[in-house]
Amino acid sequence: MRRIPTLTLSLLPFFFLACTRTPAPVGPVPTESQLEWQKMEMNLFVHFGPNTFSGLEWGLGTEAEDLFNPSDLDCRQWADIARRAGIKGLILTAKHHDGFSLWPNPVSNHTVRESRWRDGKGDVLLELSEACAEAGLKMGVYISPWDRNDPAYGTPEYNEKYAEALRSVHGGRYGVLFEHWFDGACGEGPSGKVQKYDWPLFHESVLSLNPGAVLFSDVGPGCRWVGNERGFAGETNWCTLNADGYTPGAGAPPTKRLRQGDEDGRYWIPAEADVSIRPGWFWRESENDKVKSVDELMDIYFGSVGRNAVLLLNVPPDTTGQFHPADSARLMEFRERRDRIFGKNLAEGARVKTSSSFSLRCRGKNMLDSRYDRFWAAAEKDTSATFELELPKDRLFSIVELKEYIPLGQRIRSFAVDVPGENGEWSTVAEGTTVGYRRLLRIPPVSGRRIRVRILSSKSSPILCGVGLYYEDR
Ligand code: FUL
């Protein structure tokens, strides 16, 4: 038997460490729920309620309960279409500004219980939670704090009532809700008064029962409004924000900051980009022919999911209580387009050359194995690292995808993409700023087999867990 020299044996632990070491996090990092939320990428917003029947965008609060009377409500149809459209979760407006509750809210007498729909025994939240569970979708809720119906609105009593309404929804009857959408809108109630919202009470009411819920508002704490209702994040989009001293609504930071986040933000509060598939948030007959085109939806997708935000696409059911065929068909076409583009990563099989690696475990090839938890990390001080892909053969591509491994913090400030020019020298075809969870960059179509990404600036060594090349026929 050959003996292994003692020196070799004593070096083994160091060798092992060199292979398995991973970098330390930089700055704030997402919680587990925030990471799961970010991975959902795209959810449906569902605006539904008395406005569906009145044609108003903001109901007055004086509508008769009987106005809400969908002729053929079918939440399974919503869930089925959402699932087939490649969507992961649905967020329903369980109460909009008009105050009407789509569940038998115990602290209100302006609810489905007081309506003639299903003889007052209906509960949209319950039907939706069953449909989502069957379809493997997550469900979230929007419950407007602004209430134009509740006589207590404008008094401290209203905060308690609103908190109780939140508890009745998050208490378990509707399963585990993945997101709670707090609208910052704060108008006048029926008495003409506005409300001073008790945000800490509201947050506590949800989190004490449902600690994993991601709380949306202009300033988080779970995720933030992106600063516009067009579905576009900033080209620069940090998941971090300095939210101290700000409140949702009128007390929120300027919209430009919401769009871009703060590079040195103290808290992890990623952006959610909300937009409606139609001009309005609620369904209207007159907008059946104004459903956004697939090209428009793709631009939104690149401007939100492709810029490190989660997209919340509103699809409002009509008066039957189902998605209108125009919206459903568009959702399917949108899915087909995404599948056609992203179905196959053209970078597959490429050889990866990196300027450095943090350890053997963090090598470049990891970016191509489509696992989120395996990544390439550059060496500790290599904050302007580069990597090169050499494809097995010439391929035509027009989209570059980069994914940062955000559990170790969002790091990259800017990067450039090069391909060989006519003379064989590298020539820059695109530059970008932040990357984050997922960055998609449209570039002029390139046919070739080599591409180089240069990280121009990063808070610490860049860590990327995914790179993709795709082609889009435009
Ligand atoms: C806003 C509301 O006023 C709109 O009606 C809509 O619900 C949108 C998503 O949020 O603040």
Boltz pocket constraint, residues with backbone or C-beta under 6 A from the ligand:
constraints:
  - pocket:
      binder: B
      contacts: [[A, 57], [A, 58], [A, 183], [A, 184], [A, 185], [A, 274], [A, 281]]
      max_distance: 6.0
